[in-house]
Amino acid sequence: MRRFVLVFLLAAPMLLMHVAPPLADAQEGGVRRVNVPYFSGDIAWAEASIAWFGRVDPRGAPGKNYADVRVAYTAEELAILVNVEDYYLWYDRYETMTSDLTDYDTVAIYLDTAHDRAASPQRDDRVFISALCLYGCGDRSRHRREGRGSGAGWDMAWTASWTDATWAAWVGNPAPNDNDNEIDYGWWSYIHLPWSALGLAGPPSEGTVWGLGAILYDRDDLPPAGAVEPQTWPENLDPNRPATWAEMHFGLATFAPPQAVVEGTTAIRRGLGQSSVEDSWVGGGGNCTGGHEGDPEHDNYGTDGNLFVENQELIADFPCFSKSFLRFHLDPVPAGKVVISATLSLYHWSNARWDLAQPSLIWLLTVDEDWEENTVTWNNAPMAQENLSATWVDVITPANNPGWPGVRYDWDATKAVAEAYAAGEPVNIAMYTADTNFHSSKYLTSSDTGDWNEAGRPVLTVMWGQLGATVDKRVTPVTPRSGEVVTYTLVVLGSGHPLTMTDTLPGGLSRPGPIQVTGGSATYNAAQRRVEWNGAPAAGQKITVTFPVTAQVSGPIALLNTATLTDALDGVSTDTAVVIVGGLQVYLPLVMRE
């Protein structure tokens, strides 16, 4: 039963004021990020975010493993599903409470809930360890550990409240699942962390960023033999240095392109007089030849006319898992412009088992540049930098098959292209899915398809232009008393064209004091009670105009004034600021939940 306590606090005056637009999410260069979707009800793992790390070494000797990591959150919990391809599985058959779980097949999840990227584990840093166990798991608590930062290291005596939904299991080849199996398929761990285990009453607000990391421990033979070097995500993760961890952003990726004037659109596709597209797929493809049956170290499909995307919840079907990679060189986009929007279009022409297949939510992710079309394999393919946008791809059946070139699907690639273009680099993209269903591989067309199907090749459509002139207006304080000085700050973003700006002062404010500018020239027109500025700053250059005035009326009264910036070629930009002289205080209730 929930009880609500109503508390009244003295609050600041209730105001109407200028609110700056939200800034696009900032990401440090090179820091990997997972944008995590929110589920209002049960988690649909096929719609979770997806990241991956590791490799698949040949059978016959201890080797490294591969893992898909799905992440989601709800009002009750943070949930992580780690799916591991591992040929040799070992668990602690004695299930002792004191054993070191990392001596066996185990995953450790690291969270930096303050995202302070400290040099050593702090009290806001936590680790949760989930170990493989015999099917059924018995007392699941015996296969879990947790720790909290102490400031210098890890306090492994700290305890947290896991849920019984957290468990790990595995599948052998053949059954039974035990330490005596010769060859196995892999294992998985569902990790459910209630917010209370993290000291929270509910989920962080959308847009919050935490640190996130994972270590995959592996044993391929009976101890003391068979220990394999752990795999980490991100690749440079140090469990004792949160500064090396990746990022977890609550909510989907956000990006706000700069305000710009559209000047043109460029379609980048191999065959349009351009050879600036490279693509390849890795994994099992349409006939599931990867994983156990293939060679993840050497198999390359850079000249194939197809691209494949597939994933499943059952790790035993790993031979069918497939990712696709694409690189678009952005040279066809004129230099010195800004990217306004970018859309990746792929053509879907078939799928596995149309009678059993389900729709797939396919992610567009950015990746590092360290891959080449004719040498990329499952094992040397890059990890994802960030998952940006996702599109549902439906099932093609004999009844709805449109014929060639297939069904076109679009993904928003604006953030990926804008960042690559600004850095002077090609844009590198991976297509993958968190799909959990059987028989749902999606068959897409690559740039290597024949000329007869040129229309089905991947195409990146980039809308570009010139930065438009804008004005942003701020005032402080917003609630002055009569006789108090108020300062206006106007920031002009140039377009490379001649600009004029006017700002008429309302009655109740004095004439301005000294006007300070960082470019162009500004004067005060006393007859019009108007501050006037003109200049021709370069495209993207910021000019600041600052001036003080004095409030000369008693309140409460709201005084509004609007700055108008005119670009003779591109149009008008305006912004309004409000001051409330002598504003009244309002007492607001604070509701606290017990």
ABEGO torsion letter per residue (X at the ends): XBBBBBBBBBBBBBBBBBBBBBBBBBBBBGBBBBBBBBBABBBBAAABBBBBBEBBBBBGBBBBBBBBBBBBBBAABBBBBBBBBBABBBBBAAGBAABBAAABBBBBBBBBAAGAGBABBBAABBBBBBBBBBBGGEBAAAABBBBBBAGABBBAABBBBBBAABBBBBBBOBOBBBAABABBAEBBBBBBBBAAAAGBABBBBBGBBBBBBBBBBBBABBOABGBBBBBBOBAABBAABAAABBBBBBEBBBBBBBBBBBABBBBBBBGAGBAABBBBBBEAEAAGABEAABBAAABBAAABABBBBBBBABAAAAAABBBBBBBBBAAABBBGBBBABBBBBBBBABBBGAAABBBBBBBBBBBBABBBAAABBAAABBBBABBABBBBBBBBBAAABAEOAEBBBBBBAAAAAAAAAAAGBBBBBBBBBABABBGABBBBBBAABBAAAAAABBBBBBBBBBBBBBBBBBBOBABBBBGBBBBBBBBBBBAGBBBBBBBBBBBGBBBBBBBBBAEEBBBBBAAAGBBBBBEBBBBGBBBBBBBBBBBABBOBBBBBBBBBBBBAAAEBBBBBBBBBBGBBBBBBBBBBBX
